[in-house]
């Protein structure tokens, strides 16, 4: 990690410590929720007054609400680096903590922490939640346990295949403090039958979402589905791993995802959740279902809230797998991209991310949700496409601007909002740009 990022984090820590009332705005995905949870729990421990809001994207409306509040110190997580026109309109002192590529050179915010300013790739090596922990660990409180919450956010943004950069530094810190232990094997943390049937990472075409097929496969492999992966005998572990890897190869999964089938699993000591990935899944499900208060409460750790979140996660997984399998049957293809309309705004990014990693890996995938007045679009690529110079942030920004909308994000994952009657023109422009990039 280059010098000065810690200096900037310390600067924002001091800003928070000197403030009387903290106004936090964060994104509604697992990473943004983890970042906000870390900040909120740290302010609670510090005895500070704070108000946290979770939003899908920064907007004029939320800025107006902030400006109506007196004497607040504002901090934004997982947003702001690409929205200078909105940041300028905030009347209060403001800190932006974001891992998306910044779209401006000048310091629009009073305090701006972005890994790209320090040579760290925010798409793979630092998330909003790990940046939040970097800020809050400097406060005069005991919060080492929040490091594993930050890693849950990084996993939510798929930055754990493998852990790298700032994320890896925090993982090593958690290991040295005996907060986390690392196991290596299949990334299944539940019973085998449930893990296989509900698996989205990896997504197994024809198996994920199909209970009957899952049972038949486990019977053919002579594996007890009521055991966890870690309870299996070594020969059964190898048999299950071999089956999954061969299945992924046959269905054409992206090579990096096949390699990541076997990897590190982070077991947590002395928390209400056993594995970091479990918390990540719960945060993601709560974000998708607009259960933001429940998501934030998971950082505080009352057991009954985890049981409530687990029910939401199970419902979300079933709906997600249904949506993925329907998308496979109805995907549309152009020369340089795939696209499909979905009827579920919240999970559209997850759907196209899973499809481009495990099923349709040769082109980026666009999913879009048609609202009353606008169309919300998500796009995803994979590492092999990025190596061929795909930059979805540039595509989404320019194609959306050309049709009167706005967009941006990471090179591998971006979003846009466009007028309702401009979908055809947007897809045409995006298809042309991707063709030029690849």
ABEGO torsion letter per residue (X at the ends): XBBGAAAAAAAAAAAAAABABBBBBBBABAAAAAAAAAAAAAAAAAGBBBBBBBBABBBAAAAAAAAABBGBBBBBBGBGAABAAAAAABABBBBBBBABBBABABBABABBBBAAAAGBBAAAABBAAAAAAAAAAABBBBAAAAAAAAAAAAAAAGAAOBBBEAAAAAAAAAAAAGABBBBBEBABABBAAAAAAABAOBBBBGABGBAAAAAAAAAAAGBBAABBAAABBAAAAAAAAAAAAAAAAAAGBBAAAAAAABBBBBBBBGBABABAAAAAAAAAAAAAAGBAAAAAAAAAGBAAAAAAAAAAAAAAAAAAAAAAAAAAAABBBBAABBBBBBABAAAAAAAAAAAAAAABAABBBBBBBBBAABBBBBBBBBAAAAAAGBBAAAAAAAAAAAAGBBBEEBAABBBBBBBAAAAAAAAAAAAAAAAAAX
